[in-house]
Amino acid sequence: MIYALIFIVFILGYTAIALEHPLKIDKAATALSTAVLVWTLIAYGIQSLIPGIEDPTEFVDASLMYHLGEISGILFFLLGAMTLVELVDAHGGFDIITSKITTLNKAKLLWILCLVTFFMSAALDNMTTTIIMAALLRKLIHEKKDLWLFAGMVILAANAGGAWSPIGDVTTIMLWIGKQVTATNIMLKLFLPSLICLLVPLTMISFKLKGQFPAAPPHHHADEIPIWEKKTIMYLGIGSLLFVPVFKTLTHLPPFMGILLGLSILWIATEIIHRRKESGLKRNYSIVGVIQKIDTPSILFFLGILLAVAGLQMAGHLDQMANFLDTQVGNIWAINGLIGILSSIVDNVPLVAGAIGMYDLTTYQQDHIFWELLAYCAGTGGSILIIGSAAGVAMMGILKIDFIWYLKNITLYALVGYLAGMVTFFIMNQFM
């Protein structure tokens, strides 16, 4: 009974998130209430879910804190990255980049932004890249319809770019750290399928885009920032983001520690640069002032949805799903294809964790096609729905993209690209 109730609560909460605009209820409120209700039901019925526990209360508390610890790492990373990007934006750092993009042709601009996102995502990660690109999109595009369309394609590009890199997506990182894949092999095997996953929908949408954007009027700040300040903060900000994967490799600490280090360095730098300025002006260019612009409801939404999914994992729903795929489907292409589609509905991390738990390295050795396909499907399948990836959730929060709008306008393209990448991977393996 409790097991079924937990699933029903999750489905109802997920539906309310999808219908945020018609219901006029903020998705963060729905996500938080769903998470609390799911965990309340777990606490109430833990002995029926997992029989034989000596101290149910302590077990639930420990499980909740464990999941909260993992989720907090993602949230602090998101908070730090968003703050860094806002700080660079406050100093006009992105003006240096946007001034280099001179084309007003819609299709050409989309190709430039998506290809930059694809490769940047592989070097950084898909969520950080999405946050940076969201800031650029707000500078370049002002019509909501065009802004959301470009943002949707950036999500596809970020997830496709993250899938083929060992540091580009959290699921690929999990497989790399767990020694299921090696860095060189995953890059060689997944680069072309991931690129096709982007190029197919990008080509399809390009035929729809006609005309040009109107020329932007010249923009002047009342308090013009010296160019050396713009460049210093931009280089420090982008450098801090690029340093995160290096910091992780050197220290083996979680990525949020690297982003917090970069944030602290930039904080000190801005305090020194603006120390002689009047306090009101100084506040506009400091962390203290910039952090107030951060979209806190988006972070709370992230907290709610990830806690709710963790509840499903705790109650056994995701394990049951994984076992069903293993026993009823069996074929590795079908299993991974379904995992990719399911990762657009629930978080891909527990799905990949479940797959790793089902199959060890004795079943499928390192760099087996199963692990490569899992990395591709889990990394790119999340693009099918906006809520299915960290990149999508981040963009949804920053640009207030509607779930239903994304479903109507981007999902089909994302699905076609996802399947095209799988076909490419299949053909490559037939010839290799």
Steps between C-alpha positions, in 0.01 A plus 500: 500500500775748603708394199213586263419826682858623463486442125159672471623805696806526273289475182253763627788732597671447165174577318455822701855605408424435132179706528664785692368775273136382466483435877687824579692325780878542503678174420737547795209488746364185335841329492567574868157377613538184288840428655373549856190284442706221341743490792216527753342190349839326507541586869149379576527170312872419503449164673265385225739627231817353655411234761735411786641845581593525869461878535272632221525866603879501504511312169273751323688796651835358391369426148349847465822669615704286261288603202488861620880502514526392137231745388659785698819453300302561180316798651815670627663442163198657330497793745873563455489475120196727473667757727822492296308551177290783648818670623662483156175633351480785753847612388403483132733207436258331263485819292853412388374165370172622348681780319690233305171341385403735219255288298131587523389200292288277727605163356870590489493632857330179620774287342775712655349489849420127490844395376671722760276345766577146378876537539486721808281242675765232442770723654293626794180304558148530365349689795777764527496552123122543501523769769760690295300467179180614673678825590618540139154428360344770717751745355447398138128421469210698643188342345371225734403262220846513341674501838326180612563327165871579514510397868336167418765427238775605740369235745529237224851620414616507863377146571641363173834668568512370856426138405824431308735660753605325826446829686207639300206330670452358849399157365811476280706608803340217704593243235853642464567503876348152534745376231217384270647724228836659426530867404662454157266220391179678599607811312585304185187285505240760595620817327333428166168365641479800735574741214232336284259523796543878476539550123181319397257717705715807435466448125124438530441818702724707270246461219235658726709803588460781251624856499723695731493650846467880513825680566542568871513869598831619644511431874667736743543456872441803716817403684716362222732222618866530395594240240775358722243427771270327249782284369643420844167381639410312179832314490488423872138384476542278194835380636338403830237294315763331281710422808223295667567171313876552554441558873291183519767294324777632726320483835221242440269738685145559369456763225313741731824546699676615184222744414503640855877552474453691175218703654714596799788608275268717292343639817842610628593642158185713475545626856852617410404648161205700638637583846528875429153538344196647672316231701178503289692459173733243653202288605379472138828335401557282805388148592280647774295693242511246218389202709163671556432458126537121520177316426448333838167333404687307227744363757209403729332332202817303437505399869138386490513296179828327589377417852177358356694281257731392784185394683402277207847349510477447877155337477621260231308629197813562291653163593177331396510689171861394440424135579198510269716626215756229570255208519229604253704685238847345517645649179769757587390736221140497617599528869725802445255657257225480762736625774566807284129568452428437869780742594290778349233426763710420807859595578754304295743463794302235696415323172870470413580406860238224472653373175847498656355306794333244270807432288858486630826493305492121487173512305608782269871578501650849486415691180236244404236625258242483781678770707567719195136483396387567857716816511350624172137418580501630859688814395287599201160346581436763767456760226167346396327684787626827650485353849710198400848648542692739722552722195127507429402574858759779522382660175135456601566692820714777352284578194161388646437256214163328515500117522208467255660745253819288498292183457326646196796673337822313590419145616446351154829646370683372808352151455593487131855612583524244781395214269727625220797487738410145601480394134841662437648314798350172371646548152842591642505182705402287201799627304744518792 
